[in-house]
Amino acid sequence: MDINRRQFITLTGGGAAILTFARQPAQAAKGQLKVVTSTEDMAALAREVGGDRISVESLGRGYQDSHFVEPKPSFISKVHGADLLISVGLQLEIGWLPPLITQSRNPRVQPGAAGYLEGSQFADVLEKPAGGVSRSMGDVHPLGNPHFWLDPKNGRAVALGIANKLSELKPEDAAYFAQRYKDFDTRLAAAEKGWDQKMAPYRGRKVITFHQSWPNFAKRFGIEVAGYIEPKPGIPPTPSHTLALIGQMKSQNIKVIWVEPYFDTKVPNSIANAVGGEAIVLLPSVGGVPQATDYIKLFDYDVNLAAGAFQRFEKHGS
């Protein structure tokens, strides 16, 4: 978190030069609402319901860790010109987004204003700490796990929330946004049937994950996350923790490790090799690979990869 704040100070150290950009119009070309999002996942859901009545741009990229997006001078200008800013919330972007909002000098998108929206308010949030949170616990999110979009139920709810917000900002297109949401809901429901069919044989399986990105995805498909490569969130694995994981995986016959694309796979691969298992790189976000171009394709990719790994060990009798 402190690293990102230092980066932002360095970024804006040029003073007024960065802030003296030309004032942009409140709306994009052809009357479109200009939407800026913190992540590709929020952008993907906005595109589903906004269609051609909005323009959408994400500050973060799908292959990046959304906790640690490096702010750029251009981000200030983008936020300055936005009609609507959509964040994940739950302090996921706390290290980099709030300074951008402040420096943008855009009253429309300040927290509490009509043009600011947090997707988390519509979601079923898991892993809310029961007691106090301290740094000794690692990078624990005090408001709950922010990776809620990895359950299609939450994606559907966030899409509806965005559609309602767009209708509030552009009431003349409310019927259009409502129809776009209905179409997305129908396509998502059909896709869920396919995902459920592929994952059904593996309900109850245990996996190890690198970071705590997957509680919503795992719960949705009946998978148990039995441990983490990180001994605590955000803390690199130690040799003693690695050995303990190997022992756990052997004793519980766990063969599969899920790794996010922005983490080094050396340790996960080493652990997997020690137990005769496999470490696979799942995508937490749209755009993590070129073929994951939208919200439904993100799940297509992850479900196919996860089910394929489980199936390989089923065939081996493991």
DRENDRENSE-190012 format. One line per field, with one value per residue: x, y, z of N, C-alpha, C in turn; residue number from 1; residue in one letter. Coordinates in steps of 0.02 Angstrom, whole numbers. Layout:
// residues N
n.xx: (X,...);
n.yy: (Y,...);
n.zz: (Z,...);
ca.xx: (X,...);
ca.yy: (Y,...);
ca.zz: (Z,...);
c.xx: (X,...);
c.yy: (Y,...);
c.zz: (Z,...);
gumi: (NUM,...);
vexkol: (A,...);
***
This chain:
// residues 318
n.xx: (42,97,197,128,73,187,227,124,144,266,225,139,223,265,185,73,77,32,-100,-155,-236,-341,-511,-628,-775,-931,-997,-966,-935,-1076,-1175,-1151,-1135,-991,-898,-789,-693,-621,-573,-559,-662,-772,-787,-823,-949,-1017,-1015,-1096,-1226,-1233,-1207,-1207,-1236,-1151,-978,-838,-700,-566,-458,-368,-289,-332,-235,-165,-131,-261,-252,-136,-118,-23,-26,-50,-8,-106,-220,-277,-331,-425,-515,-557,-637,-747,-918,-968,-895,-843,-803,-729,-731,-737,-612,-520,-451,-384,-251,-220,-327,-408,-322,-316,-449,-468,-370,-420,-515,-650,-810,-919,-888,-843,-834,-993,-1057,-1170,-1113,-1029,-994,-993,-965,-971,-1076,-1187,-1165,-1146,-1045,-904,-805,-796,-711,-730,-685,-569,-448,-277,-109,-29,-97,-77,-117,-261,-429,-529,-665,-714,-695,-641,-660,-783,-850,-822,-920,-1057,-1185,-1163,-1106,-1216,-1299,-1222,-1219,-1354,-1362,-1277,-1347,-1462,-1403,-1353,-1474,-1524,-1435,-1453,-1597,-1678,-1636,-1672,-1756,-1684,-1566,-1623,-1670,-1549,-1492,-1583,-1560,-1426,-1439,-1513,-1422,-1318,-1378,-1400,-1268,-1223,-1283,-1209,-1082,-1108,-1137,-1012,-934,-998,-960,-853,-880,-848,-714,-546,-436,-280,-242,-153,-170,-301,-408,-518,-639,-775,-791,-755,-852,-968,-956,-942,-816,-683,-573,-427,-308,-171,-42,22,71,6,-113,-39,90,245,279,357,497,464,324,295,338,247,128,149,148,15,-57,-21,-72,-208,-238,-236,-223,-222,-175,-221,-170,-148,-123,-25,67,221,256,346,360,226,230,336,285,175,240,302,198,143,51,-33,-9,-113,-148,-270,-390,-424,-487,-573,-495,-374,-310,-297,-413,-512,-622,-740,-864,-934,-850,-739,-776,-800,-669,-603,-681,-670,-532,-515,-601,-543,-418,-455,-516,-409,-341,-437,-441,-318,-338,-315);
n.yy: (-60,63,75,102,225,303,294,365,493,522,518,628,729,827,931,1062,1043,917,925,1022,991,996,1038,911,859,819,709,574,551,566,574,477,408,430,308,256,129,39,-89,-222,-312,-244,-157,-246,-292,-171,-144,-246,-207,-76,-60,20,144,194,236,142,124,41,66,-22,-175,-340,-436,-389,-371,-315,-250,-178,-79,21,192,309,462,485,428,519,614,536,500,626,661,578,524,428,333,173,68,-79,-86,-118,-88,-137,-62,29,74,148,207,308,429,464,496,608,696,713,812,806,833,751,617,596,505,468,553,567,505,405,236,87,-79,-180,-158,-223,-356,-524,-536,-623,-694,-595,-517,-568,-509,-383,-315,-331,-283,-391,-498,-505,-449,-427,-400,-285,-267,-377,-510,-453,-512,-539,-546,-665,-758,-800,-761,-645,-568,-550,-475,-359,-312,-278,-176,-82,-58,5,119,181,208,302,407,430,441,437,328,219,107,42,5,-81,-184,-230,-280,-384,-468,-503,-570,-682,-745,-770,-858,-969,-1003,-1037,-1160,-1245,-1231,-1282,-1414,-1460,-1446,-1519,-1659,-1643,-1586,-1551,-1579,-1540,-1400,-1310,-1140,-997,-861,-778,-770,-840,-877,-854,-910,-1043,-1080,-1067,-1175,-1284,-1320,-1350,-1243,-1284,-1235,-1116,-1050,-935,-900,-806,-682,-596,-618,-686,-860,-968,-1080,-1174,-1167,-1208,-1343,-1391,-1377,-1470,-1588,-1584,-1590,-1716,-1798,-1772,-1802,-1702,-1632,-1522,-1355,-1187,-1043,-868,-760,-661,-702,-782,-940,-1033,-1087,-1144,-1241,-1320,-1374,-1443,-1538,-1613,-1683,-1753,-1683,-1541,-1373,-1245,-1101,-997,-872,-723,-615,-532,-521,-572,-664,-661,-723,-715,-616,-560,-560,-685,-765,-766,-854,-967,-998,-1019,-1121,-1226,-1249,-1281,-1393,-1478,-1505,-1573,-1684,-1748,-1805,-1888,-1983,-2039,-2104,-2041);
n.zz: (0,44,-50,-168,-138,-131,-263,-322,-271,-330,-462,-470,-440,-525,-508,-549,-683,-727,-696,-773,-883,-1029,-1003,-1006,-1096,-1013,-1064,-1178,-1355,-1465,-1369,-1274,-1110,-1013,-944,-819,-749,-610,-628,-750,-736,-680,-786,-889,-847,-849,-986,-1032,-992,-1031,-1167,-1327,-1280,-1191,-1158,-1109,-1002,-924,-786,-724,-779,-839,-814,-709,-532,-442,-322,-327,-433,-539,-534,-668,-756,-854,-801,-714,-797,-864,-761,-727,-835,-825,-818,-739,-613,-576,-449,-372,-232,-52,-6,-98,-193,-118,-105,-218,-294,-223,-213,-349,-378,-298,-351,-478,-480,-511,-479,-502,-480,-353,-197,-136,-220,-363,-473,-430,-396,-305,-335,-241,-153,-198,-186,-121,7,61,196,298,426,594,711,767,651,615,566,587,541,407,240,263,219,296,274,212,88,-69,-194,-253,-376,-435,-421,-514,-472,-400,-501,-583,-497,-479,-610,-627,-533,-592,-711,-660,-605,-721,-783,-696,-718,-852,-894,-1008,-1078,-1004,-1028,-1126,-1057,-963,-1045,-1098,-980,-953,-1064,-1040,-918,-959,-1047,-958,-866,-948,-978,-850,-827,-907,-848,-720,-751,-797,-682,-584,-559,-474,-355,-186,-194,-142,-145,-155,-145,-209,-164,-70,-167,-211,-139,-171,-300,-272,-176,-252,-342,-263,-212,-99,-21,45,93,82,-24,18,183,260,204,72,116,75,34,154,185,286,291,162,165,259,188,85,160,206,85,39,141,133,5,-96,-252,-338,-371,-369,-452,-463,-606,-587,-494,-450,-514,-468,-334,-313,-419,-378,-259,-311,-392,-293,-237,-337,-411,-487,-534,-583,-681,-644,-691,-608,-664,-799,-957,-919,-999,-1179,-1235,-1140,-1149,-1101,-968,-961,-1039,-958,-854,-931,-968,-842,-782,-875,-865,-728,-711,-804,-745,-627,-686,-750,-642,-594,-693,-675,-561,-442);
ca.xx: (0,140,233,85,65,249,224,77,176,315,186,110,272,273,141,14,82,-10,-170,-179,-262,-402,-572,-662,-848,-960,-1018,-926,-965,-1143,-1218,-1135,-1107,-922,-890,-722,-695,-556,-551,-590,-723,-826,-797,-858,-1019,-1045,-1026,-1154,-1290,-1232,-1208,-1179,-1256,-1097,-909,-811,-628,-541,-392,-328,-291,-351,-177,-134,-160,-300,-231,-75,-113,21,-61,-16,-36,-167,-277,-308,-372,-482,-564,-583,-689,-797,-985,-979,-836,-864,-749,-748,-747,-709,-543,-475,-410,-369,-183,-206,-383,-430,-286,-335,-515,-457,-332,-457,-556,-714,-859,-969,-868,-818,-875,-1055,-1089,-1213,-1073,-982,-1030,-954,-999,-978,-1138,-1239,-1140,-1141,-974,-882,-745,-795,-680,-776,-657,-525,-398,-212,-59,0,-138,-64,-159,-330,-477,-573,-736,-731,-656,-666,-663,-852,-876,-808,-982,-1103,-1241,-1142,-1100,-1285,-1324,-1185,-1243,-1418,-1348,-1250,-1401,-1504,-1366,-1353,-1542,-1529,-1396,-1478,-1664,-1708,-1615,-1685,-1783,-1629,-1523,-1661,-1671,-1481,-1484,-1623,-1525,-1367,-1464,-1532,-1362,-1280,-1413,-1386,-1198,-1215,-1303,-1151,-1029,-1129,-1130,-941,-904,-1036,-925,-796,-903,-817,-641,-506,-381,-239,-236,-97,-197,-371,-448,-566,-692,-840,-789,-754,-917,-1017,-950,-937,-746,-658,-505,-400,-249,-144,31,41,54,-44,-124,12,154,274,286,420,512,427,254,293,342,184,78,162,122,-58,-83,-12,-117,-278,-242,-250,-180,-228,-161,-242,-124,-165,-72,26,112,273,233,401,343,170,250,378,240,136,284,316,139,116,-7,-28,-27,-143,-157,-338,-396,-473,-516,-581,-435,-313,-281,-334,-478,-561,-638,-798,-878,-951,-791,-695,-797,-786,-597,-585,-716,-638,-465,-522,-630,-494,-367,-486,-528,-346,-323,-488,-421,-259,-357,-289);
ca.yy: (0,121,81,135,295,336,298,418,557,533,531,695,775,881,985,1081,1025,860,940,1075,963,1029,1012,866,863,771,649,555,565,543,572,421,419,408,266,234,79,23,-154,-248,-348,-195,-132,-297,-291,-108,-151,-290,-173,-8,-63,77,208,216,217,113,114,18,89,-82,-226,-405,-476,-356,-378,-254,-215,-140,-48,80,250,344,529,484,407,578,644,491,507,694,666,526,535,375,294,112,32,-141,-70,-160,-67,-171,-13,84,99,187,242,371,489,482,528,675,738,723,872,793,826,700,549,591,460,498,589,525,470,357,174,30,-141,-223,-147,-266,-424,-566,-532,-676,-685,-534,-532,-564,-465,-331,-333,-299,-298,-457,-548,-497,-402,-448,-346,-279,-265,-440,-527,-411,-547,-564,-555,-733,-796,-769,-729,-576,-532,-532,-422,-298,-288,-244,-113,-35,-38,53,182,212,235,362,460,441,411,427,263,170,46,9,-26,-136,-239,-257,-322,-445,-511,-530,-618,-743,-779,-794,-916,-1025,-1022,-1069,-1230,-1281,-1233,-1328,-1483,-1478,-1448,-1563,-1719,-1627,-1553,-1580,-1584,-1491,-1370,-1259,-1081,-953,-804,-788,-740,-887,-905,-852,-960,-1110,-1093,-1075,-1239,-1338,-1339,-1329,-1217,-1315,-1200,-1063,-1046,-882,-917,-755,-644,-547,-637,-739,-925,-985,-1152,-1216,-1168,-1249,-1413,-1408,-1386,-1534,-1640,-1581,-1614,-1789,-1832,-1762,-1820,-1642,-1634,-1463,-1289,-1132,-986,-809,-750,-612,-731,-827,-1010,-1077,-1125,-1189,-1297,-1363,-1411,-1490,-1593,-1654,-1724,-1782,-1644,-1492,-1303,-1215,-1029,-974,-799,-688,-557,-526,-493,-603,-690,-630,-753,-699,-547,-534,-592,-755,-801,-776,-916,-1021,-1013,-1046,-1184,-1276,-1265,-1314,-1459,-1519,-1529,-1625,-1743,-1783,-1846,-1940,-2035,-2072,-2139,-2005);
ca.zz: (0,48,-113,-217,-121,-152,-335,-341,-256,-383,-522,-470,-415,-572,-488,-587,-754,-741,-684,-817,-944,-1053,-973,-1052,-1089,-966,-1099,-1236,-1420,-1481,-1310,-1230,-1044,-1008,-884,-803,-696,-581,-652,-811,-719,-677,-855,-928,-827,-874,-1058,-1043,-983,-1060,-1240,-1364,-1250,-1147,-1173,-1047,-999,-860,-768,-715,-832,-811,-794,-652,-465,-434,-261,-338,-499,-537,-564,-722,-765,-896,-761,-684,-850,-877,-706,-731,-886,-817,-791,-689,-594,-543,-416,-338,-162,2,1,-144,-229,-70,-112,-278,-325,-190,-234,-417,-375,-270,-397,-540,-474,-544,-426,-518,-462,-284,-156,-112,-275,-406,-522,-399,-381,-284,-352,-183,-116,-225,-186,-61,23,105,237,338,490,651,761,742,601,627,515,601,505,336,203,270,204,354,254,179,28,-124,-258,-254,-444,-457,-417,-562,-438,-385,-565,-604,-453,-494,-675,-616,-499,-641,-756,-624,-600,-788,-794,-655,-749,-920,-890,-1074,-1103,-952,-1057,-1161,-1007,-933,-1093,-1099,-921,-962,-1112,-1006,-868,-995,-1071,-900,-839,-993,-969,-785,-832,-934,-798,-667,-776,-799,-615,-539,-536,-432,-294,-127,-201,-106,-181,-123,-189,-190,-125,-53,-221,-239,-97,-205,-353,-242,-146,-306,-375,-214,-202,-34,-19,106,117,38,-32,65,252,276,143,53,144,33,67,187,177,334,270,102,186,292,135,52,204,206,20,36,188,113,-66,-135,-311,-381,-342,-411,-447,-500,-658,-569,-445,-474,-509,-448,-273,-326,-461,-337,-214,-351,-411,-234,-220,-398,-429,-541,-521,-643,-675,-656,-699,-567,-697,-872,-989,-894,-1061,-1234,-1251,-1087,-1169,-1066,-904,-971,-1063,-900,-821,-979,-964,-777,-770,-917,-838,-663,-722,-839,-697,-585,-728,-762,-584,-590,-740,-648,-500,-383);
c.xx: (44,179,192,76,128,250,179,108,228,280,163,160,284,227,86,17,37,-84,-198,-200,-325,-464,-610,-737,-873,-980,-974,-965,-1034,-1187,-1204,-1114,-1036,-912,-817,-728,-625,-529,-588,-655,-782,-840,-837,-932,-1053,-1060,-1087,-1220,-1292,-1233,-1176,-1200,-1204,-1030,-878,-735,-608,-471,-344,-336,-303,-294,-141,-168,-195,-285,-176,-68,-71,-15,-18,-47,-101,-229,-314,-355,-434,-536,-595,-642,-747,-864,-999,-914,-861,-802,-775,-770,-715,-634,-495,-426,-383,-299,-172,-265,-403,-389,-303,-402,-508,-423,-369,-498,-622,-767,-911,-953,-836,-862,-935,-1092,-1127,-1173,-1021,-1020,-980,-993,-1013,-1044,-1194,-1224,-1148,-1067,-956,-821,-742,-766,-728,-751,-615,-474,-334,-164,-27,-37,-124,-111,-232,-375,-527,-647,-759,-692,-684,-673,-733,-877,-864,-863,-1031,-1164,-1224,-1132,-1166,-1310,-1288,-1208,-1309,-1407,-1320,-1304,-1446,-1469,-1364,-1421,-1553,-1493,-1422,-1548,-1697,-1689,-1629,-1711,-1729,-1584,-1558,-1662,-1602,-1469,-1522,-1588,-1463,-1387,-1481,-1471,-1321,-1312,-1400,-1315,-1187,-1234,-1245,-1095,-1046,-1120,-1057,-911,-938,-998,-871,-816,-873,-742,-607,-451,-341,-237,-178,-121,-271,-416,-511,-623,-760,-844,-794,-822,-970,-1017,-935,-866,-723,-586,-475,-338,-223,-69,58,24,4,-54,-70,82,183,282,355,434,472,353,246,294,277,129,87,135,46,-87,-76,-63,-190,-289,-266,-199,-176,-215,-184,-197,-150,-109,-16,73,162,250,287,383,281,188,293,335,201,178,296,259,109,54,7,-48,-53,-155,-228,-339,-446,-511,-523,-518,-370,-274,-324,-403,-531,-585,-700,-812,-893,-891,-739,-712,-788,-714,-581,-618,-685,-571,-471,-549,-581,-441,-395,-495,-464,-327,-376,-466,-361,-275,-332,-345);
c.yy: (63,131,118,208,334,344,356,487,574,552,602,748,834,939,998,1059,967,877,993,1047,1001,998,972,873,808,707,638,570,535,533,514,446,392,373,246,185,66,-41,-174,-285,-301,-166,-181,-297,-227,-113,-195,-252,-105,-7,-3,145,234,201,195,105,93,46,30,-129,-294,-448,-446,-377,-312,-216,-164,-114,15,139,285,415,530,464,467,610,601,499,576,699,617,553,486,339,234,78,-34,-126,-119,-149,-104,-122,42,113,144,227,307,433,512,520,600,721,753,788,866,784,772,632,544,543,495,536,540,483,424,295,120,-34,-184,-216,-193,-341,-458,-571,-585,-654,-617,-550,-521,-515,-410,-358,-295,-319,-366,-513,-548,-447,-425,-388,-341,-280,-329,-450,-490,-446,-576,-579,-626,-783,-763,-736,-657,-536,-508,-473,-356,-269,-251,-177,-60,-11,14,121,218,242,299,420,478,411,399,359,207,104,6,-29,-87,-196,-271,-301,-387,-494,-543,-583,-684,-781,-807,-857,-978,-1050,-1058,-1143,-1272,-1286,-1282,-1400,-1505,-1487,-1496,-1624,-1706,-1589,-1590,-1588,-1527,-1464,-1326,-1200,-1038,-899,-818,-752,-778,-909,-906,-904,-1030,-1127,-1106,-1145,-1297,-1363,-1312,-1305,-1238,-1280,-1152,-1068,-991,-904,-868,-714,-592,-564,-694,-805,-936,-1059,-1196,-1221,-1212,-1323,-1436,-1419,-1452,-1591,-1642,-1609,-1689,-1824,-1826,-1776,-1760,-1638,-1568,-1399,-1237,-1072,-928,-792,-702,-638,-778,-899,-1058,-1119,-1169,-1250,-1347,-1406,-1463,-1550,-1640,-1701,-1759,-1748,-1594,-1423,-1273,-1141,-1012,-898,-769,-635,-565,-494,-522,-639,-663,-658,-738,-628,-518,-577,-667,-794,-810,-842,-976,-1045,-1048,-1114,-1240,-1298,-1303,-1385,-1505,-1547,-1583,-1689,-1783,-1828,-1900,-1999,-2075,-2110,-2106,-1972);
c.zz: (0,-17,-164,-202,-141,-227,-356,-328,-310,-448,-526,-448,-461,-558,-537,-659,-772,-737,-731,-884,-965,-1022,-1026,-1043,-1043,-1000,-1161,-1300,-1427,-1419,-1263,-1161,-1042,-941,-877,-745,-669,-610,-715,-796,-714,-746,-896,-911,-851,-949,-1073,-1041,-1017,-1135,-1272,-1337,-1201,-1180,-1107,-1053,-929,-848,-759,-774,-800,-789,-734,-586,-450,-370,-276,-409,-494,-571,-616,-729,-805,-856,-732,-735,-864,-824,-708,-780,-878,-793,-734,-677,-554,-514,-389,-267,-114,11,-46,-176,-183,-80,-171,-306,-289,-209,-304,-418,-350,-320,-462,-540,-511,-490,-439,-488,-393,-244,-126,-166,-320,-455,-493,-377,-361,-296,-292,-146,-139,-214,-118,-45,75,146,270,406,548,704,729,694,616,572,526,565,431,305,204,256,261,338,220,116,-33,-191,-271,-324,-471,-438,-465,-530,-422,-449,-590,-562,-466,-561,-668,-581,-546,-689,-724,-618,-668,-803,-754,-688,-818,-926,-958,-1104,-1053,-980,-1094,-1112,-975,-980,-1099,-1039,-929,-1010,-1079,-955,-901,-1018,-1014,-870,-882,-985,-902,-787,-859,-884,-742,-689,-777,-730,-567,-516,-484,-368,-233,-133,-163,-152,-134,-171,-164,-142,-113,-103,-236,-195,-132,-261,-325,-211,-199,-336,-328,-203,-134,-41,48,133,64,34,14,136,282,213,130,78,101,71,97,177,225,315,208,120,220,240,98,94,205,141,14,81,167,39,-108,-191,-349,-341,-393,-398,-489,-549,-639,-514,-479,-463,-485,-388,-284,-368,-422,-289,-253,-372,-353,-216,-281,-423,-485,-516,-586,-629,-694,-659,-651,-605,-772,-901,-964,-949,-1118,-1247,-1198,-1095,-1134,-1004,-913,-995,-1008,-865,-867,-971,-898,-764,-812,-889,-773,-672,-757,-792,-652,-624,-740,-703,-571,-634,-714,-584,-437,-345);
gumi: (1,2,3,4,5,6,7,8,9,10,11,12,13,14,15,16,17,18,19,20,21,22,23,24,25,26,27,28,29,30,31,32,33,34,35,36,37,38,39,40,41,42,43,44,45,46,47,48,49,50,51,52,53,54,55,56,57,58,59,60,61,62,63,64,65,66,67,68,69,70,71,72,73,74,75,76,77,78,79,80,81,82,83,84,85,86,87,88,89,90,91,92,93,94,95,96,97,98,99,100,101,102,103,104,105,106,107,108,109,110,111,112,113,114,115,116,117,118,119,120,121,122,123,124,125,126,127,128,129,130,131,132,133,134,135,136,137,138,139,140,141,142,143,144,145,146,147,148,149,150,151,152,153,154,155,156,157,158,159,160,161,162,163,164,165,166,167,168,169,170,171,172,173,174,175,176,177,178,179,180,181,182,183,184,185,186,187,188,189,190,191,192,193,194,195,196,197,198,199,200,201,202,203,204,205,206,207,208,209,210,211,212,213,214,215,216,217,218,219,220,221,222,223,224,225,226,227,228,229,230,231,232,233,234,235,236,237,238,239,240,241,242,243,244,245,246,247,248,249,250,251,252,253,254,255,256,257,258,259,260,261,262,263,264,265,266,267,268,269,270,271,272,273,274,275,276,277,278,279,280,281,282,283,284,285,286,287,288,289,290,291,292,293,294,295,296,297,298,299,300,301,302,303,304,305,306,307,308,309,310,311,312,313,314,315,316,317,318);
vexkol: (M,D,I,N,R,R,Q,F,I,T,L,T,G,G,G,A,A,I,L,T,F,A,R,Q,P,A,Q,A,A,K,G,Q,L,K,V,V,T,S,T,E,D,M,A,A,L,A,R,E,V,G,G,D,R,I,S,V,E,S,L,G,R,G,Y,Q,D,S,H,F,V,E,P,K,P,S,F,I,S,K,V,H,G,A,D,L,L,I,S,V,G,L,Q,L,E,I,G,W,L,P,P,L,I,T,Q,S,R,N,P,R,V,Q,P,G,A,A,G,Y,L,E,G,S,Q,F,A,D,V,L,E,K,P,A,G,G,V,S,R,S,M,G,D,V,H,P,L,G,N,P,H,F,W,L,D,P,K,N,G,R,A,V,A,L,G,I,A,N,K,L,S,E,L,K,P,E,D,A,A,Y,F,A,Q,R,Y,K,D,F,D,T,R,L,A,A,A,E,K,G,W,D,Q,K,M,A,P,Y,R,G,R,K,V,I,T,F,H,Q,S,W,P,N,F,A,K,R,F,G,I,E,V,A,G,Y,I,E,P,K,P,G,I,P,P,T,P,S,H,T,L,A,L,I,G,Q,M,K,S,Q,N,I,K,V,I,W,V,E,P,Y,F,D,T,K,V,P,N,S,I,A,N,A,V,G,G,E,A,I,V,L,L,P,S,V,G,G,V,P,Q,A,T,D,Y,I,K,L,F,D,Y,D,V,N,L,A,A,G,A,F,Q,R,F,E,K,H,G,S);
***
